[in-house]
Amino acid sequence: MGKALWAIFSHKDSKMFWQWADKVDFVDKLIIKNHMHHEAHQVGMKYFFNHPEYDYYIISTDNALGTPYHIRLLLEDDE
């Protein structure tokens, strides 16, 4: 499995989101706070393309709920 970067567009402090996101310790996280959506995309993509060690780019906001398994499943499905 390649190296993944998870860009999280953060607009609020959702404790439920951060409880499960903090358990994801197998990907690097880029937390982009308080930007408009299109600006957050630009910041994240610029960072991703300036760091060639990353093979995968995962995007979400801090209002999406899941489990660490969901992130792992995304990566496994791509393989």
Backbone bond lengths (Angstrom), bond angles and torsions (degrees), N, CA, C in turn:
res aa  C-N    CA-C-N  psi(-1)  N-CA   C-N-CA  omega(-1)  CA-C   N-CA-C  phi
1 M - - - 1.442 - - 1.519 108.86 -
2 G 1.334 116.32 136.42 1.454 121.06 179.30 1.515 112.03 -77.64
3 K 1.306 115.69 179.22 1.461 121.66 -178.55 1.527 109.72 -89.00
4 A 1.329 115.38 134.35 1.460 120.49 -175.95 1.520 111.75 -114.75
5 L 1.323 115.00 148.84 1.448 123.61 173.07 1.525 107.47 -118.32
6 W 1.318 116.89 126.72 1.456 122.59 179.16 1.513 108.32 -107.04
7 A 1.335 116.54 109.58 1.454 121.85 177.22 1.521 108.34 -89.56
8 I 1.324 115.66 121.38 1.455 121.58 -178.86 1.524 107.92 -113.21
9 F 1.324 116.25 115.68 1.459 121.21 176.92 1.525 107.11 -85.69
10 S 1.316 116.41 111.03 1.455 121.69 -172.27 1.523 110.84 -107.98
11 H 1.336 115.24 120.44 1.460 120.89 179.24 1.517 112.17 -118.34
12 K 1.310 115.97 -18.15 1.458 119.65 -179.97 1.524 108.13 -144.61
13 D 1.292 115.81 169.75 1.459 120.08 -178.53 1.527 108.92 -101.47
14 S 1.314 116.46 80.45 1.457 122.19 -178.95 1.525 109.17 -85.65
15 K 1.322 116.41 105.40 1.463 120.21 -176.54 1.522 112.01 -61.94
16 M 1.339 117.03 -36.41 1.465 119.21 179.76 1.524 111.12 -63.17
17 F 1.333 116.85 -41.39 1.466 119.99 178.74 1.519 110.70 -63.05
18 W 1.323 117.45 -49.28 1.458 120.79 -175.25 1.520 112.55 -69.07
19 Q 1.334 117.71 -24.95 1.461 119.82 176.36 1.524 110.97 -62.83
20 W 1.315 116.92 -42.62 1.466 117.34 179.77 1.524 111.64 -86.40
21 A 1.334 117.88 -32.89 1.474 119.33 -179.81 1.522 111.30 -65.26
22 D 1.321 117.55 -33.43 1.468 120.67 178.67 1.522 112.18 -66.68
23 K 1.316 116.78 -20.01 1.468 120.65 178.74 1.530 112.56 -82.18
24 V 1.315 116.29 -11.37 1.469 120.85 177.83 1.523 107.11 -83.39
25 D 1.335 115.45 98.54 1.464 119.95 -177.13 1.525 112.38 -111.83
26 F 1.320 116.81 13.07 1.465 120.77 -176.62 1.523 112.71 -110.26
27 V 1.344 117.67 5.43 1.462 121.94 171.48 1.529 108.13 -136.09
28 D 1.325 115.73 154.22 1.459 120.55 174.72 1.524 108.47 -80.65
29 K 1.338 115.92 145.97 1.455 121.17 -178.83 1.523 110.13 -116.38
30 L 1.310 114.95 136.16 1.459 122.46 172.94 1.520 106.05 -115.59
31 I 1.316 117.19 107.88 1.458 122.00 -177.18 1.517 107.75 -95.40
32 I 1.324 115.22 118.19 1.467 121.77 -177.89 1.520 106.81 -111.44
33 K 1.318 116.10 108.83 1.471 121.10 -173.60 1.522 112.17 -102.06
34 N 1.325 113.38 141.54 1.465 123.23 167.58 1.527 114.62 56.44
35 H 1.321 116.11 43.12 1.462 121.73 172.74 1.519 108.37 -116.63
36 M 1.307 116.39 151.65 1.463 119.24 170.82 1.523 107.60 -63.32
37 H 1.327 116.14 155.42 1.460 120.69 -171.87 1.537 112.28 -55.51
38 H 1.317 117.55 -48.30 1.467 119.72 -177.76 1.531 111.27 -66.60
39 E 1.324 117.62 -32.84 1.465 120.47 177.07 1.524 111.00 -69.50
40 A 1.325 116.58 -39.74 1.464 120.32 177.80 1.526 110.35 -61.45
41 H 1.342 116.89 -40.13 1.468 120.23 176.15 1.524 110.93 -59.73
42 Q 1.315 116.90 -44.10 1.459 120.79 -179.41 1.522 111.13 -63.26
43 V 1.315 116.99 -44.08 1.468 121.04 179.48 1.526 110.15 -62.16
44 G 1.321 116.62 -47.32 1.458 120.99 -178.64 1.520 112.81 -63.80
45 M 1.316 117.19 -46.11 1.466 120.23 -179.25 1.530 111.34 -65.34
46 K 1.316 116.62 -39.82 1.466 119.32 178.12 1.523 110.29 -61.08
47 Y 1.330 116.89 -44.58 1.461 120.91 179.21 1.532 110.22 -62.49
48 F 1.333 116.26 -46.94 1.464 121.10 -178.79 1.536 111.48 -58.39
49 F 1.321 117.32 -48.19 1.463 119.87 -177.30 1.523 113.31 -73.90
50 N 1.329 118.04 -19.07 1.461 121.06 175.96 1.520 112.86 -87.46
51 H 1.324 116.98 -0.89 1.467 122.12 179.13 1.530 108.66 -127.85
52 P 1.325 116.63 87.03 1.477 120.36 -173.66 1.526 114.65 -68.13
53 E 1.325 118.85 -3.09 1.463 120.12 178.04 1.537 111.83 -72.67
54 Y 1.340 116.87 -13.73 1.467 120.26 -179.01 1.526 111.02 -91.32
55 D 1.331 114.39 136.21 1.457 121.31 177.64 1.523 112.33 -102.99
56 Y 1.335 116.29 -25.95 1.461 121.60 -175.34 1.517 109.92 -129.60
57 Y 1.324 114.78 145.25 1.461 122.08 179.69 1.526 107.92 -126.48
58 I 1.312 116.30 112.99 1.461 122.69 -179.64 1.523 107.55 -106.76
59 I 1.330 116.95 133.20 1.457 121.78 -178.28 1.523 109.18 -120.73
60 S 1.335 116.19 133.52 1.459 120.14 170.91 1.518 109.06 -155.08
61 T 1.312 114.89 171.31 1.455 120.65 174.19 1.522 108.07 -109.91
62 D 1.311 115.81 171.58 1.462 118.72 -179.04 1.527 112.59 -85.39
63 N 1.336 116.86 14.95 1.460 119.07 173.40 1.525 111.65 -112.39
64 A 1.323 116.90 10.13 1.462 121.98 175.12 1.523 108.08 -97.57
65 L 1.316 115.65 130.62 1.463 118.96 -179.82 1.520 110.31 -108.28
66 G 1.294 115.30 145.62 1.458 121.61 178.84 1.510 108.75 -166.22
67 T 1.324 114.42 -155.58 1.458 121.13 176.40 1.522 107.60 -135.39
68 P 1.322 118.10 164.93 1.464 119.32 174.67 1.526 111.83 -56.37
69 Y 1.315 116.56 -29.98 1.463 120.52 178.39 1.529 111.16 -60.84
70 H 1.317 118.55 -35.50 1.458 121.10 -179.59 1.533 111.37 -63.30
71 I 1.309 116.78 -40.14 1.469 119.98 178.11 1.526 109.75 -66.82
72 R 1.325 116.44 -44.72 1.463 120.17 178.70 1.533 110.66 -61.22
73 L 1.322 116.96 -40.14 1.456 121.70 -179.95 1.523 111.34 -63.92
74 L 1.340 117.21 -39.64 1.471 120.14 175.13 1.528 111.57 -56.71
75 L 1.312 115.83 -46.60 1.468 120.56 -178.78 1.524 111.56 -68.15
76 E 1.330 117.56 -41.47 1.465 120.66 179.83 1.516 111.02 -66.36
77 D 1.316 117.90 -38.22 1.466 121.46 179.16 1.514 111.43 -62.96
78 D 1.332 116.63 -35.50 1.464 120.05 -179.93 1.520 110.69 -70.77
79 E 1.317 117.76 -33.06 1.461 121.43 179.76 1.508 108.98 -66.78
